[in-house]
């Protein structure tokens, strides 16, 4: 019997007022590209919420 849940790593871009949104998005995309090249796409999830700036955005990303 296999009683283990399926887990995925979730990736979001985080930005604050002094950090450009485009830089956060580009870093997230580079991370996704490197991870999927090495490990594949089955165990990672790229969150469609572009930027997480506050606790409200964090809840939306989840």
Predicted model as a PDB file, atoms N, CA, C, CB and O in Angstrom, pLDDT in the B-factor column:
MODEL        1                                                                  
ATOM      1  N   UNK A   1       0.843  -1.179   0.000  1.00 65.00           N  
ATOM      2  CA  UNK A   1       0.000   0.000   0.000  1.00 65.00           C  
ATOM      3  C   UNK A   1       0.894   1.251   0.000  1.00 65.00           C  
ATOM      4  CB  UNK A   1      -0.962  -0.007   1.228  1.00 65.00           C  
ATOM      5  O   UNK A   1       1.829   1.366   0.792  1.00 65.00           O  
ATOM      6  N   UNK A   2       0.583   2.165  -0.896  1.00 80.00           N  
ATOM      7  CA  UNK A   2       1.339   3.418  -0.997  1.00 80.00           C  
ATOM      8  C   UNK A   2       0.473   4.537  -0.443  1.00 80.00           C  
ATOM      9  CB  UNK A   2       1.766   3.717  -2.478  1.00 80.00           C  
ATOM     10  O   UNK A   2      -0.518   4.927  -1.060  1.00 80.00           O  
ATOM     11  N   UNK A   3       0.847   5.050   0.715  1.00 85.00           N  
ATOM     12  CA  UNK A   3       0.045   6.058   1.392  1.00 85.00           C  
ATOM     13  C   UNK A   3       0.779   7.402   1.456  1.00 85.00           C  
ATOM     14  CB  UNK A   3      -0.314   5.585   2.802  1.00 85.00           C  
ATOM     15  O   UNK A   3       0.622   8.151   2.420  1.00 85.00           O  
ATOM     16  N   UNK A   4       1.567   7.698   0.443  1.00 84.00           N  
ATOM     17  CA  UNK A   4       2.312   8.946   0.406  1.00 84.00           C  
ATOM     18  C   UNK A   4       1.611   9.952  -0.505  1.00 84.00           C  
ATOM     19  CB  UNK A   4       3.756   8.699  -0.069  1.00 84.00           C  
ATOM     20  O   UNK A   4       1.234   9.600  -1.623  1.00 84.00           O  
ATOM     21  N   UNK A   5       1.427  11.187  -0.058  1.00 84.00           N  
ATOM     22  CA  UNK A   5       0.811  12.196  -0.924  1.00 84.00           C  
ATOM     23  C   UNK A   5       1.770  12.614  -2.031  1.00 84.00           C  
ATOM     24  CB  UNK A   5       0.382  13.426  -0.103  1.00 84.00           C  
ATOM     25  O   UNK A   5       2.988  12.531  -1.876  1.00 84.00           O  
ATOM     26  N   UNK A   6       1.213  13.059  -3.138  1.00 80.00           N  
ATOM     27  CA  UNK A   6       2.030  13.595  -4.223  1.00 80.00           C  
ATOM     28  C   UNK A   6       2.389  15.032  -3.878  1.00 80.00           C  
ATOM     29  CB  UNK A   6       1.284  13.514  -5.598  1.00 80.00           C  
ATOM     30  O   UNK A   6       1.507  15.853  -3.628  1.00 80.00           O  
ATOM     31  N   UNK A   7       3.672  15.336  -3.864  1.00 81.00           N  
ATOM     32  CA  UNK A   7       4.139  16.670  -3.506  1.00 81.00           C  
ATOM     33  C   UNK A   7       4.759  17.347  -4.716  1.00 81.00           C  
ATOM     34  CB  UNK A   7       5.151  16.603  -2.350  1.00 81.00           C  
ATOM     35  O   UNK A   7       5.362  16.697  -5.569  1.00 81.00           O  
ATOM     36  N   UNK A   8       4.600  18.658  -4.775  1.00 81.00           N  
ATOM     37  CA  UNK A   8       5.231  19.463  -5.811  1.00 81.00           C  
ATOM     38  C   UNK A   8       5.859  20.682  -5.158  1.00 81.00           C  
ATOM     39  CB  UNK A   8       4.207  19.881  -6.904  1.00 81.00           C  
ATOM     40  O   UNK A   8       5.353  21.198  -4.161  1.00 81.00           O  
ATOM     41  N   UNK A   9       6.958  21.132  -5.725  1.00 83.00           N  
ATOM     42  CA  UNK A   9       7.592  22.370  -5.294  1.00 83.00           C  
ATOM     43  C   UNK A   9       6.871  23.506  -6.004  1.00 83.00           C  
ATOM     44  CB  UNK A   9       9.140  22.377  -5.606  1.00 83.00           C  
ATOM     45  O   UNK A   9       6.681  23.456  -7.219  1.00 83.00           O  
ATOM     46  N   UNK A  10       6.468  24.527  -5.261  1.00 83.00           N  
ATOM     47  CA  UNK A  10       5.815  25.693  -5.847  1.00 83.00           C  
ATOM     48  C   UNK A  10       6.772  26.867  -5.906  1.00 83.00           C  
ATOM     49  CB  UNK A  10       4.566  26.070  -5.051  1.00 83.00           C  
ATOM     50  O   UNK A  10       7.455  27.163  -4.926  1.00 83.00           O  
ATOM     51  N   UNK A  11       6.828  27.536  -7.047  1.00 84.00           N  
ATOM     52  CA  UNK A  11       7.752  28.661  -7.240  1.00 84.00           C  
ATOM     53  C   UNK A  11       6.937  29.914  -7.537  1.00 84.00           C  
ATOM     54  CB  UNK A  11       8.772  28.372  -8.399  1.00 84.00           C  
ATOM     55  O   UNK A  11       6.105  29.921  -8.445  1.00 84.00           O  
ATOM     56  N   UNK A  12       7.181  30.974  -6.766  1.00 80.00           N  
ATOM     57  CA  UNK A  12       6.556  32.275  -6.997  1.00 80.00           C  
ATOM     58  C   UNK A  12       7.655  33.335  -7.042  1.00 80.00           C  
ATOM     59  CB  UNK A  12       5.497  32.605  -5.886  1.00 80.00           C  
ATOM     60  O   UNK A  12       8.754  33.123  -6.530  1.00 80.00           O  
ATOM     61  N   UNK A  13       7.351  34.466  -7.651  1.00 79.00           N  
ATOM     62  CA  UNK A  13       8.280  35.601  -7.659  1.00 79.00           C  
ATOM     63  C   UNK A  13       7.895  36.533  -6.520  1.00 79.00           C  
ATOM     64  CB  UNK A  13       8.257  36.357  -9.038  1.00 79.00           C  
ATOM     65  O   UNK A  13       6.718  36.835  -6.323  1.00 79.00           O  
ATOM     66  N   UNK A  14       8.889  36.982  -5.778  1.00 76.00           N  
ATOM     67  CA  UNK A  14       8.667  37.882  -4.650  1.00 76.00           C  
ATOM     68  C   UNK A  14       9.328  39.212  -4.951  1.00 76.00           C  
ATOM     69  CB  UNK A  14       9.217  37.278  -3.327  1.00 76.00           C  
ATOM     70  O   UNK A  14      10.460  39.258  -5.432  1.00 76.00           O  
ATOM     71  N   UNK A  15       8.617  40.295  -4.667  1.00 73.00           N  
ATOM     72  CA  UNK A  15       9.158  41.625  -4.918  1.00 73.00           C  
ATOM     73  C   UNK A  15       8.674  42.582  -3.840  1.00 73.00           C  
ATOM     74  CB  UNK A  15       8.752  42.132  -6.321  1.00 73.00           C  
ATOM     75  O   UNK A  15       7.581  42.426  -3.296  1.00 73.00           O  
ATOM     76  N   UNK A  16       9.479  43.543  -3.550  1.00 71.00           N  
ATOM     77  CA  UNK A  16       9.108  44.642  -2.651  1.00 71.00           C  
ATOM     78  C   UNK A  16       9.152  45.934  -3.454  1.00 71.00           C  
ATOM     79  CB  UNK A  16      10.065  44.719  -1.398  1.00 71.00           C  
ATOM     80  O   UNK A  16       9.472  45.913  -4.643  1.00 71.00           O  
ATOM     81  N   UNK A  17       8.840  47.036  -2.831  1.00 69.00           N  
ATOM     82  CA  UNK A  17       8.767  48.324  -3.524  1.00 69.00           C  
ATOM     83  C   UNK A  17      10.066  48.713  -4.230  1.00 69.00           C  
ATOM     84  CB  UNK A  17       8.397  49.399  -2.545  1.00 69.00           C  
ATOM     85  O   UNK A  17      10.027  49.308  -5.307  1.00 69.00           O  
ATOM     86  N   UNK A  18      11.191  48.390  -3.648  1.00 70.00           N  
ATOM     87  CA  UNK A  18      12.470  48.831  -4.220  1.00 70.00           C  
ATOM     88  C   UNK A  18      13.047  47.821  -5.218  1.00 70.00           C  
ATOM     89  CB  UNK A  18      13.478  49.075  -3.105  1.00 70.00           C  
ATOM     90  O   UNK A  18      14.121  48.064  -5.768  1.00 70.00           O  
ATOM     91  N   UNK A  19      12.377  46.711  -5.465  1.00 73.00           N  
ATOM     92  CA  UNK A  19      12.884  45.646  -6.332  1.00 73.00           C  
ATOM     93  C   UNK A  19      12.014  45.569  -7.575  1.00 73.00           C  
ATOM     94  CB  UNK A  19      12.910  44.275  -5.589  1.00 73.00           C  
ATOM     95  O   UNK A  19      10.806  45.374  -7.443  1.00 73.00           O  
ATOM     96  N   UNK A  20      12.564  45.713  -8.773  1.00 77.00           N  
ATOM     97  CA  UNK A  20      11.754  45.716  -9.994  1.00 77.00           C  
ATOM     98  C   UNK A  20      11.024  44.388 -10.225  1.00 77.00           C  
ATOM     99  CB  UNK A  20      12.635  46.025 -11.192  1.00 77.00           C  
ATOM    100  O   UNK A  20      11.604  43.314 -10.066  1.00 77.00           O  
ATOM    101  N   UNK A  21       9.758  44.477 -10.597  1.00 77.00           N  
ATOM    102  CA  UNK A  21       8.948  43.291 -10.852  1.00 77.00           C  
ATOM    103  C   UNK A  21       9.535  42.441 -11.975  1.00 77.00           C  
ATOM    104  CB  UNK A  21       7.521  43.695 -11.196  1.00 77.00           C  
ATOM    105  O   UNK A  21       9.553  41.214 -11.880  1.00 77.00           O  
ATOM    106  N   UNK A  22      10.008  43.079 -13.023  1.00 81.00           N  
ATOM    107  CA  UNK A  22      10.547  42.334 -14.166  1.00 81.00           C  
ATOM    108  C   UNK A  22      11.758  41.492 -13.772  1.00 81.00           C  
ATOM    109  CB  UNK A  22      10.930  43.298 -15.291  1.00 81.00           C  
ATOM    110  O   UNK A  22      11.943  40.396 -14.301  1.00 81.00           O  
ATOM    111  N   UNK A  23      12.572  41.979 -12.866  1.00 84.00           N  
ATOM    112  CA  UNK A  23      13.732  41.214 -12.407  1.00 84.00           C  
ATOM    113  C   UNK A  23      13.284  39.967 -11.641  1.00 84.00           C  
ATOM    114  CB  UNK A  23      14.640  42.091 -11.517  1.00 84.00           C  
ATOM    115  O   UNK A  23      13.859  38.891 -11.807  1.00 84.00           O  
ATOM    116  N   UNK A  24      12.267  40.114 -10.812  1.00 82.00           N  
ATOM    117  CA  UNK A  24      11.731  38.965 -10.076  1.00 82.00           C  
ATOM    118  C   UNK A  24      11.171  37.910 -11.022  1.00 82.00           C  
ATOM    119  CB  UNK A  24      10.643  39.418  -9.100  1.00 82.00           C  
ATOM    120  O   UNK A  24      11.432  36.720 -10.847  1.00 82.00           O  
ATOM    121  N   UNK A  25      10.413  38.332 -12.011  1.00 83.00           N  
ATOM    122  CA  UNK A  25       9.816  37.408 -12.973  1.00 83.00           C  
ATOM    123  C   UNK A  25      10.908  36.712 -13.785  1.00 83.00           C  
ATOM    124  CB  UNK A  25       8.839  38.153 -13.910  1.00 83.00           C  
ATOM    125  O   UNK A  25      10.836  35.504 -14.010  1.00 83.00           O  
ATOM    126  N   UNK A  26      11.912  37.463 -14.223  1.00 87.00           N  
ATOM    127  CA  UNK A  26      13.009  36.867 -14.996  1.00 87.00           C  
ATOM    128  C   UNK A  26      13.784  35.839 -14.178  1.00 87.00           C  
ATOM    129  CB  UNK A  26      13.961  37.957 -15.487  1.00 87.00           C  
ATOM    130  O   UNK A  26      14.176  34.796 -14.703  1.00 87.00           O  
ATOM    131  N   UNK A  27      14.004  36.124 -12.906  1.00 87.00           N  
ATOM    132  CA  UNK A  27      14.699  35.168 -12.035  1.00 87.00           C  
ATOM    133  C   UNK A  27      13.868  33.907 -11.838  1.00 87.00           C  
ATOM    134  CB  UNK A  27      15.012  35.808 -10.673  1.00 87.00           C  
ATOM    135  O   UNK A  27      14.410  32.802 -11.841  1.00 87.00           O  
ATOM    136  N   UNK A  28      12.561  34.062 -11.668  1.00 86.00           N  
ATOM    137  CA  UNK A  28      11.684  32.901 -11.510  1.00 86.00           C  
ATOM    138  C   UNK A  28      11.711  32.038 -12.770  1.00 86.00           C  
ATOM    139  CB  UNK A  28      10.239  33.350 -11.200  1.00 86.00           C  
ATOM    140  O   UNK A  28      11.781  30.812 -12.683  1.00 86.00           O  
ATOM    141  N   UNK A  29      11.657  32.670 -13.933  1.00 89.00           N  
ATOM    142  CA  UNK A  29      11.686  31.925 -15.190  1.00 89.00           C  
ATOM    143  C   UNK A  29      13.024  31.213 -15.383  1.00 89.00           C  
ATOM    144  CB  UNK A  29      11.416  32.865 -16.369  1.00 89.00           C  
ATOM    145  O   UNK A  29      13.055  30.086 -15.875  1.00 89.00           O  
ATOM    146  N   UNK A  30      14.125  31.853 -15.004  1.00 92.00           N  
ATOM    147  CA  UNK A  30      15.439  31.215 -15.111  1.00 92.00           C  
ATOM    148  C   UNK A  30      15.544  30.015 -14.171  1.00 92.00           C  
ATOM    149  CB  UNK A  30      16.552  32.228 -14.800  1.00 92.00           C  
ATOM    150  O   UNK A  30      16.116  28.985 -14.527  1.00 92.00           O  
ATOM    151  N   UNK A  31      14.988  30.159 -12.975  1.00 89.00           N  
ATOM    152  CA  UNK A  31      14.979  29.043 -12.022  1.00 89.00           C  
ATOM    153  C   UNK A  31      14.167  27.871 -12.566  1.00 89.00           C  
ATOM    154  CB  UNK A  31      14.408  29.497 -10.665  1.00 89.00           C  
ATOM    155  O   UNK A  31      14.599  26.721 -12.483  1.00 89.00           O  
ATOM    156  N   UNK A  32      12.992  28.161 -13.122  1.00 89.00           N  
ATOM    157  CA  UNK A  32      12.154  27.101 -13.693  1.00 89.00           C  
ATOM    158  C   UNK A  32      12.866  26.399 -14.840  1.00 89.00           C  
ATOM    159  CB  UNK A  32      10.817  27.676 -14.180  1.00 89.00           C  
ATOM    160  O   UNK A  32      12.824  25.173 -14.941  1.00 89.00           O  
ATOM    161  N   UNK A  33      13.508  27.154 -15.689  1.00 92.00           N  
ATOM    162  CA  UNK A  33      14.214  26.579 -16.836  1.00 92.00           C  
ATOM    163  C   UNK A  33      15.339  25.647 -16.368  1.00 92.00           C  
ATOM    164  CB  UNK A  33      14.787  27.700 -17.735  1.00 92.00           C  
ATOM    165  O   UNK A  33      15.473  24.533 -16.873  1.00 92.00           O  
ATOM    166  N   UNK A  34      16.134  26.098 -15.415  1.00 92.00           N  
ATOM    167  CA  UNK A  34      17.248  25.290 -14.918  1.00 92.00           C  
ATOM    168  C   UNK A  34      16.749  24.029 -14.214  1.00 92.00           C  
ATOM    169  CB  UNK A  34      18.118  26.116 -13.962  1.00 92.00           C  
ATOM    170  O   UNK A  34      17.307  22.948 -14.402  1.00 92.00           O  
ATOM    171  N   UNK A  35      15.695  24.168 -13.401  1.00 89.00           N  
ATOM    172  CA  UNK A  35      15.169  23.009 -12.670  1.00 89.00           C  
ATOM    173  C   UNK A  35      14.584  21.978 -13.626  1.00 89.00           C  
ATOM    174  CB  UNK A  35      14.101  23.451 -11.660  1.00 89.00           C  
ATOM    175  O   UNK A  35      14.883  20.789 -13.513  1.00 89.00           O  
ATOM    176  N   UNK A  36      13.756  22.420 -14.563  1.00 89.00           N  
ATOM    177  CA  UNK A  36      13.116  21.467 -15.470  1.00 89.00           C  
ATOM    178  C   UNK A  36      14.135  20.816 -16.402  1.00 89.00           C  
ATOM    179  CB  UNK A  36      12.028  22.162 -16.291  1.00 89.00           C  
ATOM    180  O   UNK A  36      13.948  19.673 -16.818  1.00 89.00           O  
ATOM    181  N   UNK A  37      15.202  21.525 -16.730  1.00 92.00           N  
ATOM    182  CA  UNK A  37      16.245  20.932 -17.565  1.00 92.00           C  
ATOM    183  C   UNK A  37      16.932  19.781 -16.833  1.00 92.00           C  
ATOM    184  CB  UNK A  37      17.279  21.996 -17.974  1.00 92.00           C  
ATOM    185  O   UNK A  37      17.268  18.766 -17.442  1.00 92.00           O  
ATOM    186  N   UNK A  38      17.138  19.939 -15.541  1.00 91.00           N  
ATOM    187  CA  UNK A  38      17.851  18.922 -14.769  1.00 91.00           C  
ATOM    188  C   UNK A  38      16.935  17.818 -14.251  1.00 91.00           C  
ATOM    189  CB  UNK A  38      18.560  19.568 -13.608  1.00 91.00           C  
ATOM    190  O   UNK A  38      17.313  16.646 -14.267  1.00 91.00           O  
ATOM    191  N   UNK A  39      15.707  18.183 -13.783  1.00 87.00           N  
ATOM    192  CA  UNK A  39      14.844  17.211 -13.105  1.00 87.00           C  
ATOM    193  C   UNK A  39      13.537  16.903 -13.825  1.00 87.00           C  
ATOM    194  CB  UNK A  39      14.531  17.705 -11.744  1.00 87.00           C  
ATOM    195  O   UNK A  39      12.849  15.949 -13.462  1.00 87.00           O  
ATOM    196  N   UNK A  40      13.183  17.681 -14.827  1.00 84.00           N  
ATOM    197  CA  UNK A  40      11.902  17.480 -15.503  1.00 84.00           C  
ATOM    198  C   UNK A  40      10.817  18.346 -14.895  1.00 84.00           C  
ATOM    199  CB  UNK A  40      11.492  16.018 -15.441  1.00 84.00           C  
ATOM    200  O   UNK A  40      11.053  19.079 -13.934  1.00 84.00           O  
ATOM    201  N   UNK A  41       9.617  18.254 -15.471  1.00 82.00           N  
ATOM    202  CA  UNK A  41       8.515  19.136 -15.069  1.00 82.00           C  
ATOM    203  C   UNK A  41       7.504  18.482 -14.135  1.00 82.00           C  
ATOM    204  CB  UNK A  41       7.804  19.629 -16.283  1.00 82.00           C  
ATOM    205  O   UNK A  41       6.515  19.117 -13.771  1.00 82.00           O  
ATOM    206  N   UNK A  42       7.723  17.246 -13.745  1.00 81.00           N  
ATOM    207  CA  UNK A  42       6.683  16.529 -13.013  1.00 81.00           C  
ATOM    208  C   UNK A  42       6.540  16.942 -11.553  1.00 81.00           C  
ATOM    209  CB  UNK A  42       6.955  15.074 -13.076  1.00 81.00           C  
ATOM    210  O   UNK A  42       5.456  16.783 -10.993  1.00 81.00           O  
ATOM    211  N   UNK A  43       7.575  17.460 -10.917  1.00 83.00           N  
ATOM    212  CA  UNK A  43       7.505  17.738  -9.488  1.00 83.00           C  
ATOM    213  C   UNK A  43       7.660  19.212  -9.142  1.00 83.00           C  
ATOM    214  CB  UNK A  43       8.553  16.956  -8.778  1.00 83.00           C  
ATOM    215  O   UNK A  43       8.056  19.547  -8.026  1.00 83.00           O  
ATOM    216  N   UNK A  44       7.350  20.100 -10.093  1.00 86.00           N  
ATOM    217  CA  UNK A  44       7.487  21.535  -9.827  1.00 86.00           C  
ATOM    218  C   UNK A  44       6.279  22.263 -10.415  1.00 86.00           C  
ATOM    219  CB  UNK A  44       8.822  22.097 -10.426  1.00 86.00           C  
ATOM    220  O   UNK A  44       5.728  21.858 -11.439  1.00 86.00           O  
ATOM    221  N   UNK A  45       5.885  23.340  -9.747  1.00 83.00           N  
ATOM    222  CA  UNK A  45       4.730  24.128 -10.175  1.00 83.00           C  
ATOM    223  C   UNK A  45       5.123  25.594 -10.184  1.00 83.00           C  
ATOM    224  CB  UNK A  45       3.500  23.888  -9.246  1.00 83.00           C  
ATOM    225  O   UNK A  45       5.579  26.120  -9.169  1.00 83.00           O  
ATOM    226  N   UNK A  46       4.951  26.256 -11.313  1.00 84.00           N  
ATOM    227  CA  UNK A  46       5.204  27.695 -11.400  1.00 84.00           C  
ATOM    228  C   UNK A  46       3.891  28.419 -11.168  1.00 84.00           C  
ATOM    229  CB  UNK A  46       5.827  28.088 -12.784  1.00 84.00           C  
ATOM    230  O   UNK A  46       2.950  28.283 -11.951  1.00 84.00           O  
ATOM    231  N   UNK A  47       3.831  29.180 -10.104  1.00 78.00           N  
ATOM    232  CA  UNK A  47       2.605  29.876  -9.724  1.00 78.00           C  
ATOM    233  C   UNK A  47       2.283  30.971 -10.739  1.00 78.00           C  
ATOM    234  CB  UNK A  47       2.736  30.476  -8.308  1.00 78.00           C  
ATOM    235  O   UNK A  47       3.162  31.755 -11.097  1.00 78.00           O  
ATOM    236  N   UNK A  48       1.017  31.036 -11.212  1.00 72.00           N  
ATOM    237  CA  UNK A  48       0.643  32.053 -12.187  1.00 72.00           C  
ATOM    238  C   UNK A  48       0.546  33.467 -11.601  1.00 72.00           C  
ATOM    239  CB  UNK A  48      -0.667  31.684 -12.807  1.00 72.00           C  
ATOM    240  O   UNK A  48       0.504  34.440 -12.353  1.00 72.00           O  
ATOM    241  N   UNK A  49       0.510  33.590 -10.272  1.00 66.00           N  
ATOM    242  CA  UNK A  49       0.518  34.922  -9.656  1.00 66.00           C  
ATOM    243  C   UNK A  49       1.913  35.484  -9.871  1.00 66.00           C  
ATOM    244  CB  UNK A  49       0.138  34.872  -8.111  1.00 66.00           C  
ATOM    245  O   UNK A  49       2.898  34.922  -9.394  1.00 66.00           O  
ATOM    246  N   UNK A  50       1.991  36.592 -10.589  1.00 65.00           N  
ATOM    247  CA  UNK A  50       3.303  37.097 -11.010  1.00 65.00           C  
ATOM    248  C   UNK A  50       4.163  37.555  -9.847  1.00 65.00           C  
ATOM    249  CB  UNK A  50       3.129  38.235 -11.974  1.00 65.00           C  
ATOM    250  O   UNK A  50       5.354  37.247  -9.804  1.00 65.00           O  
ATOM    251  N   UNK A  51       3.590  38.275  -8.918  1.00 68.00           N  
ATOM    252  CA  UNK A  51       4.392  38.876  -7.861  1.00 68.00           C  
ATOM    253  C   UNK A  51       3.690  38.709  -6.508  1.00 68.00           C  
ATOM    254  CB  UNK A  51       4.652  40.371  -8.161  1.00 68.00           C  
ATOM    255  O   UNK A  51       2.480  38.904  -6.396  1.00 68.00           O  
ATOM    256  N   UNK A  52       4.456  38.353  -5.506  1.00 69.00           N  
ATOM    257  CA  UNK A  52       3.956  38.308  -4.135  1.00 69.00           C  
ATOM    258  C   UNK A  52       4.625  39.442  -3.379  1.00 69.00           C  
ATOM    259  CB  UNK A  52       4.238  36.916  -3.452  1.00 69.00           C  
ATOM    260  O   UNK A  52       5.833  39.415  -3.145  1.00 69.00           O  
ATOM    261  N   UNK A  53       3.834  40.444  -2.997  1.00 72.00           N  
ATOM    262  CA  UNK A  53       4.369  41.604  -2.278  1.00 72.00           C  
ATOM    263  C   UNK A  53       3.878  41.679  -0.838  1.00 72.00           C  
ATOM    264  CB  UNK A  53       3.996  42.877  -3.003  1.00 72.00           C  
ATOM    265  O   UNK A  53       4.446  42.420  -0.035  1.00 72.00           O  
ATOM    266  N   UNK A  54       2.838  40.929  -0.497  1.00 74.00           N  
ATOM    267  CA  UNK A  54       2.276  41.034   0.834  1.00 74.00           C  
ATOM    268  C   UNK A  54       1.660  39.700   1.248  1.00 74.00           C  
ATOM    269  CB  UNK A  54       1.229  42.158   0.892  1.00 74.00           C  
ATOM    270  O   UNK A  54       1.646  38.741   0.475  1.00 74.00           O  
ATOM    271  N   UNK A  55       1.156  39.655   2.468  1.00 77.00           N  
ATOM    272  CA  UNK A  55       0.508  38.440   2.956  1.00 77.00           C  
ATOM    273  C   UNK A  55      -0.765  38.121   2.149  1.00 77.00           C  
ATOM    274  CB  UNK A  55       0.166  38.589   4.451  1.00 77.00           C  
ATOM    275  O   UNK A  55      -1.116  36.953   1.982  1.00 77.00           O  
ATOM    276  N   UNK A  56      -1.444  39.147   1.656  1.00 80.00           N  
ATOM    277  CA  UNK A  56      -2.652  38.952   0.847  1.00 80.00           C  
ATOM    278  C   UNK A  56      -2.290  38.237  -0.461  1.00 80.00           C  
ATOM    279  CB  UNK A  56      -3.346  40.320   0.550  1.00 80.00           C  
ATOM    280  O   UNK A  56      -2.984  37.311  -0.880  1.00 80.00           O  
ATOM    281  N   UNK A  57      -1.211  38.669  -1.093  1.00 74.00           N  
ATOM    282  CA  UNK A  57      -0.765  38.026  -2.329  1.00 74.00           C  
ATOM    283  C   UNK A  57      -0.314  36.588  -2.078  1.00 74.00           C  
ATOM    284  CB  UNK A  57       0.374  38.828  -2.962  1.00 74.00           C  
ATOM    285  O   UNK A  57      -0.508  35.713  -2.922  1.00 74.00           O  
ATOM    286  N   UNK A  58       0.294  36.351  -0.902  1.00 74.00           N  
ATOM    287  CA  UNK A  58       0.741  35.009  -0.558  1.00 74.00           C  
ATOM    288  C   UNK A  58      -0.438  34.053  -0.490  1.00 74.00           C  
ATOM    289  CB  UNK A  58       1.495  35.017   0.771  1.00 74.00           C  
ATOM    290  O   UNK A  58      -0.352  32.928  -0.982  1.00 74.00           O  
ATOM    291  N   UNK A  59      -1.534  34.485   0.111  1.00 78.00           N  
ATOM    292  CA  UNK A  59      -2.739  33.656   0.189  1.00 78.00           C  
ATOM    293  C   UNK A  59      -3.285  33.380  -1.203  1.00 78.00           C  
ATOM    294  CB  UNK A  59      -3.814  34.337   1.057  1.00 78.00           C  
ATOM    295  O   UNK A  59      -3.713  32.261  -1.485  1.00 78.00           O  
ATOM    296  N   UNK A  60      -3.277  34.383  -2.080  1.00 75.00           N  
ATOM    297  CA  UNK A  60      -3.742  34.190  -3.456  1.00 75.00           C  
ATOM    298  C   UNK A  60      -2.853  33.182  -4.186  1.00 75.00           C  
ATOM    299  CB  UNK A  60      -3.761  35.536  -4.215  1.00 75.00           C  
ATOM    300  O   UNK A  60      -3.357  32.383  -4.974  1.00 75.00           O  
ATOM    301  N   UNK A  61      -1.552  33.206  -3.940  1.00 70.00           N  
ATOM    302  CA  UNK A  61      -0.637  32.284  -4.600  1.00 70.00           C  
ATOM    303  C   UNK A  61      -0.881  30.852  -4.149  1.00 70.00           C  
ATOM    304  CB  UNK A  61       0.807  32.680  -4.323  1.00 70.00           C  
ATOM    305  O   UNK A  61      -0.766  29.920  -4.945  1.00 70.00           O  
ATOM    306  N   UNK A  62      -1.214  30.676  -2.886  1.00 71.00           N  
ATOM    307  CA  UNK A  62      -1.476  29.324  -2.372  1.00 71.00           C  
ATOM    308  C   UNK A  62      -2.747  28.781  -2.969  1.00 71.00           C  
ATOM    309  CB  UNK A  62      -1.571  29.322  -0.837  1.00 71.00           C  
ATOM    310  O   UNK A  62      -3.142  27.656  -2.663  1.00 71.00           O  
TER     311      UNK A  62                                                      
ENDMDL                                                                          
END                                                                             
